[in-house]
Amino acid sequence: VRLLEAELPGSGVPLLVIDYPLFYERDGGPYIDHNGHDWVDNAQRFALLSKVGAILGSSKSPLAWHPDIVQCNDWQSALTPAYLHFDPEPSAATIMTIHNMAFQGSFPASLTTPLGLPASSYNINGVEYYGQLSFLKAGLFYAKRITTVSPSYAEEIQQDALGFGLQGLLASRRDV
């Protein structure tokens, strides 16, 4: 795995790109193959994204600067707060932003330790979600702060209709 650095033309906004052809250089989209099926290794692919985010937000970062905050968006990067939570070294604070609760990144529980999370994280007060490993639940549980796309959505997802099983967790963390 290589981390490539570049800048957006014209604006100079810095970019960091994960270069790992085995996971990312393929036909199809980011979540599905050219036949419309989920990539069988989506858990590993997005765990890698989350792990790189955690490394960049930790004292192990290869960058010359260290962020104060790592912001994660939806399930795709939601393991980042969990990885940072279990890192014994001081690290950046984490913000988990929710755009759509319907997509949670749920995978077999057997992937918990192979993805680099301690076995102890697999429980109701952790990454476990109805017998599976939930990336989104991990982010919501371990992040220092939670944000949504709007104040009304923040209220809506704390209710049964749009909470998709996580409304209790969200309601218990409403102060963050």
SENU-595562 format. One record per residue (C-alpha): x, y, z; residue in one letter; residue number from 1. Coordinates in nm, 2 decimals. Layout:
       px       py       pz   rest    nr
        X        Y        Z      a   NUM
...
***
This chain:
       px       py       pz   rest    nr
     0.00     0.00     0.00      v     1
     0.13     0.34    -0.10      r     2
     0.01     0.69     0.00      l     3
     0.04     0.93    -0.29      l     4
     0.03     1.30    -0.25      e     5
    -0.09     1.55    -0.51      a     6
    -0.27     1.88    -0.55      e     7
    -0.59     1.97    -0.72      l     8
    -0.50     2.18    -1.03      p     9
    -0.58     2.55    -1.00      g    10
    -0.67     2.54    -0.63      s    11
    -0.36     2.37    -0.48      g    12
    -0.58     2.18    -0.24      v    13
    -0.37     1.88    -0.12      p    14
    -0.49     1.53    -0.20      l    15
    -0.38     1.20    -0.05      l    16
    -0.46     0.89    -0.25      v    17
    -0.43     0.53    -0.14      i    18
    -0.26     0.33    -0.41      d    19
    -0.33    -0.04    -0.38      y    20
    -0.41    -0.18    -0.72      p    21
    -0.53    -0.51    -0.58      l    22
    -0.82    -0.34    -0.41      f    23
    -0.89    -0.04    -0.63      y    24
    -0.77    -0.09    -0.99      e    25
    -1.07    -0.27    -1.13      r    26
    -1.36    -0.24    -1.37      d    27
    -1.69    -0.14    -1.21      g    28
    -1.76     0.12    -0.94      g    29
    -1.64     0.18    -0.59      p    30
    -1.89    -0.06    -0.43      y    31
    -2.00    -0.30    -0.71      i    32
    -1.84    -0.48    -1.00      d    33
    -1.93    -0.44    -1.37      h    34
    -2.21    -0.69    -1.32      n    35
    -2.37    -0.49    -1.04      g    36
    -2.27    -0.72    -0.76      h    37
    -2.10    -0.61    -0.44      d    38
    -1.73    -0.66    -0.44      w    39
    -1.67    -0.96    -0.22      v    40
    -1.38    -0.78    -0.05      d    41
    -1.57    -0.46     0.04      n    42
    -1.50    -0.51     0.41      a    43
    -1.13    -0.53     0.35      q    44
    -1.12    -0.25     0.10      r    45
    -1.30     0.00     0.32      f    46
    -1.13    -0.12     0.64      a    47
    -0.80    -0.03     0.46      l    48
    -0.94     0.32     0.39      l    49
    -1.04     0.35     0.76      s    50
    -0.70     0.21     0.87      k    51
    -0.51     0.47     0.66      v    52
    -0.73     0.74     0.81      g    53
    -0.65     0.62     1.16      a    54
    -0.27     0.60     1.08      i    55
    -0.28     0.96     0.95      l    56
    -0.46     1.07     1.26      g    57
    -0.22     0.90     1.49      s    58
     0.14     0.95     1.61      s    59
     0.24     0.69     1.35      k    60
     0.15     0.92     1.06      s    61
     0.42     0.95     0.79      p    62
     0.30     1.31     0.72      l    63
     0.50     1.61     0.83      a    64
     0.18     1.75     0.99      w    65
    -0.07     1.59     1.22      h    66
    -0.44     1.66     1.21      p    67
    -0.63     1.76     1.53      d    68
    -0.95     1.61     1.39      i    69
    -1.03     1.32     1.15      v    70
    -1.37     1.35     1.00      q    71
    -1.54     1.03     0.87      c    72
    -1.83     1.01     0.63      n    73
    -2.08     0.72     0.64      d    74
    -1.99     0.36     0.68      w    75
    -1.70     0.36     0.43      q    76
    -1.46     0.53     0.67      s    77
    -1.64     0.45     0.99      a    78
    -1.39     0.21     1.14      l    79
    -1.14     0.50     1.17      t    80
    -1.28     0.60     1.51      p    81
    -1.26     0.24     1.64      a    82
    -0.90     0.20     1.52      y    83
    -0.80     0.52     1.69      l    84
    -1.00     0.43     2.01      h    85
    -0.79     0.12     2.05      f    86
    -0.46     0.28     1.96      d    87
    -0.27     0.33     2.29      p    88
    -0.09     0.65     2.17      e    89
    -0.26     0.99     2.17      p    90
    -0.44     1.06     1.84      s    91
    -0.67     1.31     1.67      a    92
    -1.03     1.35     1.77      a    93
    -1.29     1.19     1.55      t    94
    -1.61     1.32     1.40      i    95
    -1.86     1.08     1.24      m    96
    -2.09     1.24     0.98      t    97
    -2.40     1.06     0.87      i    98
    -2.55     1.12     0.53      h    99
    -2.77     0.81     0.50      n   100
    -2.84     0.56     0.78      m   101
    -2.97     0.30     0.54      a   102
    -2.62     0.20     0.43      f   103
    -2.44     0.06     0.73      q   104
    -2.15    -0.15     0.60      g   105
    -2.25    -0.47     0.78      s   106
    -2.03    -0.77     0.73      f   107
    -1.97    -1.11     0.90      p   108
    -1.87    -1.10     1.26      a   109
    -1.58    -1.33     1.18      s   110
    -1.40    -1.04     1.01      l   111
    -1.37    -0.84     1.34      t   112
    -1.02    -0.95     1.43      t   113
    -0.89    -1.01     1.07      p   114
    -0.97    -0.64     1.01      l   115
    -0.75    -0.54     1.30      g   116
    -1.01    -0.48     1.57      l   117
    -0.97    -0.65     1.91      p   118
    -1.21    -0.93     1.98      a   119
    -1.33    -0.73     2.28      s   120
    -1.48    -0.47     2.04      s   121
    -1.74    -0.72     1.92      y   122
    -2.02    -0.67     2.17      n   123
    -2.33    -0.45     2.20      i   124
    -2.11    -0.17     2.33      n   125
    -1.89    -0.18     2.03      g   126
    -1.91    -0.30     1.67      v   127
    -2.17    -0.58     1.70      e   128
    -2.50    -0.51     1.52      y   129
    -2.76    -0.79     1.52      y   130
    -2.49    -1.06     1.49      g   131
    -2.28    -0.88     1.24      q   132
    -1.99    -0.64     1.24      l   133
    -2.12    -0.29     1.15      s   134
    -1.88    -0.03     1.03      f   135
    -2.13     0.25     1.08      l   136
    -2.21     0.14     1.43      k   137
    -1.84     0.13     1.51      a   138
    -1.81     0.49     1.39      g   139
    -2.11     0.61     1.59      l   140
    -2.01     0.43     1.90      f   141
    -1.64     0.53     1.91      y   142
    -1.64     0.88     1.75      a   143
    -1.59     1.18     1.98      k   144
    -1.86     1.37     1.80      r   145
    -2.14     1.29     1.56      i   146
    -2.28     1.52     1.29      t   147
    -2.55     1.48     1.03      t   148
    -2.65     1.66     0.70      v   149
    -2.91     1.87     0.89      s   150
    -3.06     1.93     1.23      p   151
    -3.39     1.77     1.12      s   152
    -3.21     1.45     1.00      y   153
    -3.03     1.43     1.34      a   154
    -3.37     1.42     1.51      e   155
    -3.53     1.18     1.25      e   156
    -3.26     0.91     1.29      i   157
    -3.32     0.90     1.66      q   158
    -3.66     0.76     1.59      q   159
    -3.76     0.40     1.48      d   160
    -3.87     0.49     1.13      a   161
    -3.53     0.62     1.01      l   162
    -3.29     0.49     1.28      g   163
    -3.24     0.16     1.11      f   164
    -3.18    -0.01     1.44      g   165
    -2.93     0.24     1.56      l   166
    -3.18     0.50     1.70      q   167
    -3.11     0.39     2.06      g   168
    -2.74     0.44     2.02      l   169
    -2.79     0.78     1.85      l   170
    -3.03     0.89     2.12      a   171
    -2.79     0.79     2.39      s   172
    -2.52     1.00     2.22      r   173
    -2.73     1.29     2.13      r   174
    -2.52     1.53     2.35      d   175
    -2.21     1.46     2.12      v   176
***
